[in-house]
Amino acid sequence: MRALTLLLITAGLLALGGCAKPRPALYPNEHLNRVGAEEAERDIDECMALADSADLESNRAGQTAGTTAAGAGVGAAVGAAVGAVTGNPARGAAAGAAGGGVRGFFRGIFGSREPSPLYKRYVDLCLQDRGYRSLGWR
């Protein structure tokens, strides 16, 4: 029973945040049509790497604290729901909060899913310099 509870909590937490970092969506202009999607993806990767090296993500400690707290809150909610089904909502909430807090901490340490507006602007300008037009991020 305990293994099932932990499995359900873990599955819930993974389902909530297993997405890749957003990337720019490009307008299909003449340049994109000429170079093709594969070359455009390489250019996006290069521009994102340049933005990463420019260290544009400020206040990483504050972001990490925020993702840790948010992860703990979501984990507690998921854990309480699982605990209610298995008969011990308090234990489920505690386990979920611990797991969610750890997940949020590591998410904050290793990078948030959502880049800052400054990071996005840097990448968009880099792509513009290479002949692309960004429609936005997804």
Secondary structure, DSSP 8 states (H G I E B T S, - for coil): -HHHHHHHHHHHHHHHH------EEE---HHHHHHHHHHHHHHHHHHHHHHHHTT----HHHHHHHHHHHHHHHHHHHHHHHHHHHT-HHHHHHHHHHHHHHHHHHHHHH--SS--HHHHHHHHHHHHHTT--EEEE-
